[in-house]
Amino acid sequence: MEASTISSGFFEEARSFFEEIVTWLGSDVVCGLEHEEIEKNLFLNGNELLRRLLQGYLDSRSDDEVFGDSQV
């Protein structure tokens, strides 16, 4: 796999959210939950994490966007 040319700064929000998920999984709060509840939370947060990753990617590519004719 090639090295990425995308600045990692665009993904800081996703990384931070990932760390929140990992911290939550390691917390005492999770110990009292049923597996189904943990899975449901991970599913919802996993989708949010993917959304944030996609947004980071889109933000990183925003300078490459070509807009319609700007001449008036």
C-alpha positions as CSV (number, residue, x, y, z in Angstrom):
1,M,0.0,0.0,0.0
2,E,1.3,3.5,-0.9
3,A,2.0,6.1,1.7
4,S,-0.7,8.6,2.0
5,T,-0.3,12.1,0.7
6,I,-3.3,13.3,2.7
7,S,-2.5,15.4,5.8
8,S,-3.5,13.5,8.9
9,G,-4.9,16.7,10.4
10,F,-8.0,16.2,8.4
11,F,-8.7,13.0,10.3
12,E,-8.2,14.3,13.9
13,E,-11.9,14.4,14.6
14,A,-12.2,10.8,13.6
15,R,-9.2,9.8,15.6
16,S,-10.5,11.6,18.6
17,F,-13.8,9.9,18.3
18,F,-12.1,6.5,17.9
19,E,-10.3,7.1,21.1
20,E,-13.6,7.9,22.8
21,I,-15.0,4.6,21.7
22,V,-11.9,2.7,22.9
23,T,-12.0,4.5,26.3
24,W,-15.7,3.7,26.6
25,L,-15.0,0.0,25.9
26,G,-12.4,0.0,28.7
27,S,-14.6,1.7,31.2
28,D,-16.5,0.2,34.1
29,V,-19.8,1.3,32.6
30,V,-19.5,-1.3,29.9
31,C,-19.0,-4.1,32.4
32,G,-22.7,-4.0,33.4
33,L,-24.1,-3.9,29.9
34,E,-25.5,-6.9,28.0
35,H,-23.6,-7.9,24.8
36,E,-26.5,-6.7,22.7
37,E,-26.3,-3.2,24.2
38,I,-22.5,-3.0,23.6
39,E,-23.0,-4.2,20.0
40,K,-25.7,-1.6,19.4
41,N,-23.5,1.2,20.7
42,L,-20.6,0.0,18.7
43,F,-22.7,-0.2,15.5
44,L,-24.0,3.4,16.0
45,N,-20.6,4.8,16.9
46,G,-18.9,2.8,14.2
47,N,-21.2,4.4,11.6
48,E,-20.4,7.9,13.1
49,L,-16.7,7.1,13.0
50,L,-17.0,6.1,9.3
51,R,-18.9,9.4,8.6
52,R,-16.2,11.4,10.2
53,L,-13.5,9.5,8.2
54,L,-15.3,10.3,5.0
55,Q,-15.7,13.9,6.0
56,G,-12.0,14.1,6.7
57,Y,-11.3,12.7,3.3
58,L,-13.7,15.1,1.6
59,D,-12.2,18.0,3.5
60,S,-8.7,17.0,2.4
61,R,-9.8,16.9,-1.3
62,S,-11.7,20.2,-1.2
63,D,-8.8,22.1,-2.8
64,D,-8.9,19.7,-5.7
65,E,-12.6,20.5,-6.5
66,V,-13.4,22.0,-9.8
67,F,-16.5,24.3,-9.9
68,G,-18.5,25.4,-12.8
69,D,-17.6,28.4,-15.0
70,S,-17.2,31.3,-12.7
71,Q,-17.2,33.9,-15.5
72,V,-20.2,36.2,-15.6
